[in-house]
Amino acid sequence: MLPFLAAVFVILTGIPGATLGRAILDAARVRDWRARGFAVGIAAHGIGTARALQVDEVAGAFASLAIGLNALATTILVPILLRLFQSL
């Protein structure tokens, strides 16, 4: 994938996640700041993490953790899955 295209997709998921994340999590009745932060960090990337940090310190910490773990998992799993699909 082209790097600029990846950046566009990250921004296109980050902005709605940061703006609508609170309403969606309220509708889902998620009250725990740890769960809210983790969900926003995975789904809305850096923009959502920054927003979570503005709302609550615990949510911001868990959003930061989520974005880091997501990066680590992606770095490890994508090459494995790529090799698996190329061998099919």
C-alpha positions in Angstrom: 0.0 0.0 0.0 1.1 3.5 -0.6 2.2 5.5 2.5 0.0 8.5 1.7 -3.0 6.2 1.2 -2.4 4.6 4.6 -2.2 8.1 6.1 -5.5 9.1 4.5 -7.3 6.0 5.9 -5.8 6.6 9.4 -7.2 10.1 9.4 -10.5 9.0 8.0 -11.0 6.6 10.8 -9.4 8.8 13.5 -11.6 11.9 13.1 -15.0 10.1 13.3 -13.7 7.9 16.1 -12.6 11.0 18.1 -15.8 12.9 17.5 -18.3 10.0 17.7 -16.5 7.7 20.1 -18.0 9.2 23.2 -21.6 9.0 21.9 -21.1 5.4 20.7 -19.6 4.3 24.0 -22.4 6.0 25.9 -25.0 4.3 23.7 -23.2 1.0 24.4 -23.2 1.8 28.1 -19.5 1.5 28.5 -18.7 3.4 31.7 -15.2 2.2 32.6 -12.6 4.7 31.6 -10.1 2.0 31.0 -12.3 0.2 28.5 -13.4 3.5 26.9 -9.8 4.6 26.4 -8.7 1.2 25.1 -11.5 1.2 22.5 -10.8 4.7 21.3 -7.1 4.1 21.2 -7.5 1.1 18.9 -10.2 2.5 16.7 -9.3 6.2 16.4 -5.5 6.1 16.6 -3.6 9.2 17.6 -6.5 11.7 17.2 -8.7 9.6 19.4 -5.9 9.1 21.9 -5.4 12.8 22.2 -9.2 13.3 22.7 -9.3 10.5 25.3 -6.5 12.2 27.2 -8.4 15.5 27.2 -11.5 13.8 28.7 -9.8 11.6 31.4 -6.3 10.8 32.4 -7.0 7.1 32.8 -8.8 6.9 29.4 -5.8 8.6 27.8 -3.3 6.2 29.4 -5.3 3.2 28.2 -5.7 4.7 24.8 -1.9 5.2 24.6 -1.4 1.6 25.7 -3.9 0.3 23.1 -2.3 2.2 20.2 1.1 0.9 21.2 -0.1 -2.7 21.5 -1.9 -2.4 18.2 1.3 -1.3 16.5 3.2 -4.1 18.1 0.6 -6.7 17.0 0.4 -5.3 13.5 4.2 -5.4 13.2 4.3 -9.0 14.2 1.2 -10.4 12.6 1.2 -8.8 9.2 4.4 -10.4 7.9 3.2 -13.8 9.1 -0.2 -13.4 7.5 1.3 -12.1 4.3 3.5 -15.2 4.0 0.6 -17.4 4.8 -1.6 -15.9 2.1 1.2 -15.8 -0.5 1.7 -19.6 -0.1 -2.0 -20.3 -0.9 
